[in-house]
Amino acid sequence: MRIASEGGRLLLPLSSVFLIVVLADWLERLPALHVLAAGIFLLILLLFFFFRDPERKIPAGKKLVLAPCDGKVIWVSEASGGAEQGRVAIFMSVFNVHVNRNPVSGVVQEIQRRRGSFRHAATPQAVHMNTSVTVRASTDFGEVTWVQVAGALARRISCRLKEGQSVEAGERFGLVYLGSRMEVLTPAAMRIRVALGQRVRAGSTIIGEVS
């Protein structure tokens, strides 16, 4: 199982500490070292679970918008009336894969990082008030924006993208830690292909398509 690069930076030193404790336990045979080694091993397993990064089959098509994360769709709205863009919001629980993938192929035009509060990511106010990273990209079929929103637990966001960078749909670009949310704003011509309550998978579920 592949591990996200953000996880490797934590797991490598922690694994080294674990080996040192195991060696000390083998030499000294102290009960406290048994407990410490068991606790570190459990933490390593939890980190492997959280930072797991499974491979995904990326759908072919130049006019598709893919799910940027695993989770449950908690908001769906198509462009209508005064709305110039459609909107899909996805909530990631602590049990979901948290690696994020680009929803479209295109060129990153702008990245905005905002400091904010840390409300529960599933609440409607979270996208407007929480710490977030907004990525705006140009595509062959219009502008697409996606937003990483931090939740109430770890409160951290990783986004490896840079302005001016060319991206491919389904490629990994970052993650949001421990219970979080992502939103995708689609062009008016986009037909939304997911429903409220639907479970989606990053890079493999099609959430919108231009006909």
C-alpha positions as CSV (number, residue, x, y, z in Angstrom):
1,M,0.0,0.0,0.0
2,R,1.4,3.4,-1.0
3,I,1.7,6.1,1.7
4,A,1.2,9.8,1.1
5,S,4.4,11.8,1.2
6,E,3.1,13.8,4.1
7,G,2.8,10.6,6.1
8,G,6.3,9.5,5.2
9,R,7.8,12.5,7.0
10,L,6.1,11.3,10.2
11,L,6.4,7.6,9.8
12,L,10.2,7.4,9.1
13,P,11.3,9.1,12.4
14,L,8.6,7.4,14.4
15,S,9.7,4.0,13.0
16,S,13.3,4.8,14.0
17,V,12.2,5.6,17.6
18,F,10.2,2.3,17.6
19,L,13.2,0.3,16.7
20,I,15.3,2.0,19.4
21,V,12.7,1.3,22.0
22,V,12.3,-2.4,20.9
23,L,16.1,-2.8,21.1
24,A,16.2,-1.2,24.6
25,D,13.3,-3.5,25.6
26,W,15.2,-6.5,24.4
27,L,18.3,-5.5,26.4
28,E,16.6,-4.3,29.6
29,R,13.4,-6.3,29.7
30,L,11.5,-3.5,31.5
31,P,7.7,-3.5,31.6
32,A,7.5,0.2,30.9
33,L,9.4,-0.3,27.6
34,H,6.9,-3.0,26.7
35,V,4.1,-0.5,27.0
36,L,6.0,2.2,25.2
37,A,6.8,0.0,22.3
38,A,3.2,-1.2,22.0
39,G,1.9,2.4,22.1
40,I,4.4,3.5,19.4
41,F,3.4,0.5,17.2
42,L,-0.3,1.3,17.5
43,L,0.4,4.9,16.5
44,I,2.4,3.7,13.5
45,L,-0.6,1.5,12.4
46,L,-3.0,4.5,12.8
47,L,-0.7,6.7,10.7
48,F,-0.5,4.0,8.0
49,F,-4.3,3.9,8.0
50,F,-4.7,7.6,7.8
51,F,-2.1,8.3,5.1
52,R,-2.9,5.3,2.9
53,D,-2.9,6.2,-0.7
54,P,-4.5,3.5,-2.9
55,E,-4.2,3.5,-6.7
56,R,-7.3,4.6,-8.6
57,K,-8.5,4.0,-12.2
58,I,-8.9,7.4,-13.8
59,P,-11.8,7.8,-16.3
60,A,-10.8,8.9,-19.8
61,G,-12.4,12.1,-21.1
62,K,-11.4,15.7,-21.6
63,K,-14.7,17.2,-20.5
64,L,-15.0,15.5,-17.1
65,V,-14.8,16.8,-13.6
66,L,-13.7,14.1,-11.1
67,A,-14.2,13.8,-7.4
68,P,-11.2,15.4,-5.7
69,C,-11.6,13.3,-2.5
70,D,-13.2,10.3,-1.0
71,G,-16.3,10.9,1.0
72,K,-20.0,11.6,1.0
73,V,-21.7,14.3,-1.1
74,I,-23.4,16.8,1.2
75,W,-24.4,19.5,-1.2
76,V,-25.3,19.5,-4.9
77,S,-26.5,22.4,-7.0
78,E,-26.4,23.1,-10.7
79,A,-25.9,26.6,-12.2
80,S,-29.3,28.2,-12.6
81,G,-30.9,31.6,-12.1
82,G,-28.2,34.0,-10.8
83,A,-25.7,31.2,-10.1
84,E,-22.9,31.2,-12.6
85,Q,-21.4,27.9,-11.4
86,G,-22.6,24.5,-10.2
87,R,-21.4,23.3,-6.8
88,V,-20.6,19.9,-5.3
89,A,-19.5,19.6,-1.6
90,I,-18.0,16.4,-0.2
91,F,-17.4,15.5,3.4
92,M,-14.4,13.3,4.4
93,S,-14.8,11.4,7.7
94,V,-11.7,10.3,9.6
95,F,-12.2,6.8,8.1
96,N,-11.9,8.0,4.4
97,V,-8.8,8.1,2.3
98,H,-7.7,11.7,2.7
99,V,-5.4,12.0,-0.3
100,N,-6.8,14.7,-2.7
101,R,-6.6,14.5,-6.5
102,N,-7.1,17.1,-9.2
103,P,-10.7,17.1,-10.4
104,V,-9.7,18.4,-13.9
105,S,-6.9,18.8,-16.4
106,G,-5.8,22.3,-17.0
107,V,-3.6,25.1,-15.7
108,V,-3.6,26.5,-12.2
109,Q,-4.4,30.2,-12.4
110,E,-4.6,31.1,-8.7
111,I,-4.2,29.6,-5.3
112,Q,-5.7,31.4,-2.3
113,R,-4.8,30.3,1.3
114,R,-7.1,31.6,4.0
115,R,-6.8,31.4,7.8
116,G,-10.0,30.9,9.6
117,S,-11.9,29.0,12.3
118,F,-12.2,25.2,12.7
119,R,-15.8,24.4,12.8
120,H,-17.0,20.9,12.0
121,A,-16.4,20.4,8.3
122,A,-19.9,19.1,7.5
123,T,-21.6,22.3,8.6
124,P,-22.7,24.8,5.9
125,Q,-20.7,27.6,7.5
126,A,-17.4,25.7,7.3
127,V,-16.5,26.6,3.7
128,H,-17.0,30.3,4.4
129,M,-15.4,30.5,7.9
130,N,-12.8,27.7,8.2
131,T,-9.2,27.6,7.2
132,S,-9.1,26.7,3.5
133,V,-7.1,26.5,0.3
134,T,-8.8,27.5,-2.9
135,V,-7.4,26.5,-6.3
136,R,-8.8,28.1,-9.5
137,A,-7.8,26.4,-12.8
138,S,-8.6,27.1,-16.5
139,T,-9.7,24.1,-18.6
140,D,-10.7,23.5,-22.2
141,F,-14.4,23.9,-21.1
142,G,-14.2,26.8,-18.7
143,E,-13.0,27.7,-15.2
144,V,-13.1,25.1,-12.4
145,T,-12.4,25.9,-8.8
146,W,-11.9,23.5,-5.9
147,V,-11.6,24.2,-2.2
148,Q,-9.9,22.2,0.6
149,V,-11.5,23.0,3.9
150,A,-10.0,22.1,7.3
151,G,-12.1,20.5,10.0
152,A,-12.2,20.6,13.8
153,L,-9.5,18.0,14.5
154,A,-6.1,18.2,13.0
155,R,-6.8,21.6,11.3
156,R,-4.1,21.2,8.6
157,I,-4.1,21.4,4.9
158,S,-1.4,20.2,2.4
159,C,-1.6,21.6,-1.2
160,R,1.4,21.0,-3.4
161,L,0.2,22.9,-6.4
162,K,1.7,26.2,-7.7
163,E,0.2,29.0,-9.8
164,G,1.0,28.4,-13.5
165,Q,1.4,24.7,-13.1
166,S,-0.2,22.3,-15.6
167,V,-2.2,19.6,-13.9
168,E,-3.9,16.3,-15.0
169,A,-7.2,15.0,-13.8
170,G,-6.8,12.3,-11.1
171,E,-3.3,13.3,-10.2
172,R,-2.5,13.5,-6.4
173,F,-2.0,17.1,-5.2
174,G,-2.3,17.1,-1.4
175,L,-4.6,16.2,1.5
176,V,-6.7,17.6,4.3
177,Y,-6.1,16.1,7.7
178,L,-8.7,14.2,9.9
179,G,-12.3,14.9,9.0
180,S,-12.6,17.6,6.4
181,R,-14.4,18.9,3.3
182,M,-13.8,19.7,-0.3
183,E,-16.0,21.7,-2.7
184,V,-15.9,21.9,-6.5
185,L,-17.4,24.8,-8.5
186,T,-18.1,23.8,-12.1
187,P,-18.9,25.8,-15.2
188,A,-22.5,26.6,-16.0
189,A,-22.4,24.2,-19.0
190,M,-21.5,21.3,-16.7
191,R,-24.1,18.6,-16.0
192,I,-23.7,17.4,-12.4
193,R,-23.6,13.5,-12.3
194,V,-23.7,12.9,-8.5
195,A,-26.6,13.0,-6.0
196,L,-26.9,14.1,-2.4
197,G,-25.7,11.4,-0.1
198,Q,-23.7,9.5,-2.7
199,R,-20.4,8.1,-1.8
200,V,-17.5,9.1,-4.1
201,R,-13.9,8.2,-4.7
202,A,-11.1,10.6,-5.5
203,G,-10.0,10.4,-9.1
204,S,-12.4,7.7,-10.2
205,T,-16.0,9.1,-9.6
206,I,-17.2,11.5,-12.3
207,I,-19.1,14.3,-10.6
208,G,-19.7,16.4,-13.7
209,E,-19.6,16.3,-17.5
210,V,-19.9,18.8,-20.3
211,S,-22.2,17.3,-23.0
